[in-house]
Amino acid sequence: MRINPDGDNQTPETRNFPALDAGHMNDRLRNLMNPYGWFFGLLFAVFFVYPSFACHPGSAVILDENFKNPESGWGPADNVLSYGPSGVALKYAPGAGLAAINWHYTSDGADLCMTVIWPSSAANEHTMGIIFWAKDYSNYYAAQFTNHGTISVTRRIADTARFLLLENDDKHPDLIHKDPGGTNEVEVQISGLKATMWVNGKKIFDIAGQPPFGSGYVGFFGSRSAAGDVSGDPPIMTIPKFMITTYP
């Protein structure tokens, strides 16, 4: 992890871009199969599905961000991104997404941990993730997951994104808290050309990449599918915490 000495001389940017087509992602609803299923499902959720998950922070804290008074590298608020007592709120139209890169912090030797809260009304598929190895807004990696249970790693090159790794919710059916208002954590540990993705304390992917010179910058990513309810005010996704510590 290296704090960018020229970060204050760069213009932070947050912008919208078309979301990845998530049509092939798993959107199946899981139904209870017997009259007592709800009871046993509740017991399972209480004792197994909703543990006090946590990231694996390193010994030195580089940034402990709650967005109440955001570090200047995140850039100013706008009509899509706003800062407040609950964290950073993202509000975007169906079929759109948002990326925010902090130009003050680089990726190598960093443990990145982000807490995400789904919208209280989530008819659409929502995606949230951590950006790392970012050269700019057109070239970066993202470790992300959806409120439908899909977990993936994407790489954006020259404004075109593709999936590098992807697992649907049948691989980890009870790992992600999918309900509206549910809270989850995503973590990326980075060292050299390798990174590891965790979700809610569980290791998901080992990632071999091609970081840009200097290892690139860090940030967060969110998107909303075009399918689903498009009426009324856009739902709000919240990030109450983004932490950077040293790794290993």
N, C-alpha and C positions, 0 to 999 in steps of 0.2 A: 504494500500500500504506500502510495506517494501522494502527498498533497501537492496539487498543481500550483506552482508559484505564480503562474500567469493567469490563473482562473479569473481574477477580478478584471482582467483586461479583455475577457471574452464576453460576448453577448449571450446570456442564457436564453434558451428558446423552448417554448412548449408549443406544439402544433398538432393539428388534426391530420389524419391520413386514413384511407380506406382500410377497414379491418380485414384480416385474413378470412377467407371463406371457411366457415366452420360447419358447413353443411354435412360433411362426412363424419363429424364428431358424433360421439354417442349421445343421444338425447332420449334414450329409453327411460320410462318411469318404472320403478321397481315397486311391485304390489305385494301386500301381505297375502300369504297363501292359505291361511286357516283362520277360524274365528278368533283364536287367541293370539294371533300373530302380533297384533298391536302391543299386547302386554309384554311378550317376550322381546319384541323389538325395542320397547322402551327400556327394559332392564339392560339389554345389550348396549343401548346408546349411553345409558348412565354410567355403566361400569367399564365399557371398553371403547366406545366410539369417541367420547368426549373427554380424553385425558387432559391434564394440564401440560399440553405440548410446549416445547421450548426449542429455540435455536441453540447453537453451540458456539457462543461468542468466544473470541480470543482473549488474551490477557490484557490487551490495551484497547481502550475504546477510542476510536477516531471521530465518530459522529454518532450522537444519540439524539435523533431528530423526532420531535413530536408535532412539528409544523405549526405550533402556536405562534412562534416567532421564527419563521423558517430561515435556515442558513441561506445566505444570499446566492449561492450557486444554483439554487432551484429556479430562480427567475421570478418575475412578478406574477401576480394573480391575473386571471382574465375571466371571460364568460364561460369557460370550460373547466378551469382549475381555480379553486379558491382555498384559502387557509383559514383555520379557525380553531376554537377550543377542542373540537373533536378530531382534528387532524387535517389532512388535505382531502378535499372533496372533489371528485371527478364527475362531471355531468355532460354527457355527449349524446348526439343523435343516433338513432338506429343505423347500423352499418358503418359506424365511424369508430375511430380509436384515438388514443392520445399517448404520446411519449414525452417524458420529461427527463432530461439528462442534467446531472450536476457536474459542471465543468471543473469543480474544485478537487475532485477525488478520482484517483485511478484504480484500476481493477486488481492488479497483481498483488498477491499477499493480503487479500482482503476477504473477510467473512461478511456477507451482506444478508441482513435479516429484515423482512418486511411483514408487518401485520396488515391484513386486509379484512374489511367488513363489507359483505354483499349489500346491495340495496334492500330496503325493507319491502319493496315490491319488485320482484325479479321475474317478469314474464319472459324476458329475453335471455339468451345465453350471454353471460358476461365473462370476460377473460381479464386476469390480472397477472402481472409478472414483474420480475426484476430484470433490468437491462444491465448488461456487462460487456466488456470488450468493445465498447462503443467508440468508433472513430468520429462519427457525427450522426445526425438524425436519419441518414440514408443507409448507414452501415453499422450494425450492432447485432449482438446475440440477446435473446430473451428467454428466461426460464419462467414458464407460466402455467396457469391452471384455470379451469372454468368452474362455474357453479353447477355444471352438469357432470363434473367428475373427471374430465379429461385433463391430463398432465402432459406438457410438451416442452421441447426446446426448439426455438426457431432461430434462423439466421437471416438477417436482412442485408442484402447486397445491392447497392445502387437502387434503392427503393423497392426492390422486389424481395418478398419474404418467402421462405420455404421451411417446412418442418424437417428438422434433423432427427428428432426422437419424439415418439408419441405413444401414450398408453391411454386407453379408454377406461371408464370407471369399473368395468368388469375385472380389471387387474387389481384395483384398490377400491373396492366397492364402498367401504365405510370410512375411508381416510379423510376425504374432504367434507366439510360441513356445508352442505348445499342449500340449506333452507334460507329464505330471505332473512337478512340480518345476521347470518352466520359469520363467525370469525375464523380465519385461517392464517397460518404463517407459511411463508416461502423463504427459503434460504439458499444462497449460493456461496460456496467456498472456492476460492480461486488461487492457483499457484502455477505460474508459468503458463504452459500451454494446456493445462488441465483445469477442469472445474467439476464440482460435485453439486447436484441439486437435491434439496430436501424439501419435503412438504409436511407440515405438522409434526416435525421431529423424526420423520421416516426418510431414509435415503432412497431416492428414486433413480437418478441417472448419474453416471460418470460421463463427462463431456470432454472430448478432445477437440481443441479449436485452433484457430489461426488468429490470435489477437493482433491488433494493429501495433505499429511501433509505439513503444511506451506503455503498452498494455491496454490503452483505451480507458474510457470513463464509465461511470455507473449511473443508474437512474431507475425509473419505473415505467411500466407500460400498462395500458388498459384498453379494452375495446368492448363493443356491444354488437351483437348480431343484428342483422336486418330483419330476421324473422321474429314474430311475437308482437306484443302490444306496442303500438307506436303512438297511442293517443295520450293526451295530457302532458304534464311536465316530465322531462327525462328523469329516470331514477338516478340516485346519487350513490356512488361508490366511495368508500372512505378508507384512507390509509392513516391510522392513528400513530404508526411508529415505523421508522426506517433507521436501522442501526448498522454502522460499519465498525468492525473490529479487526484487529490483525489476525492473519492466518498464515501458517499454522501457529 
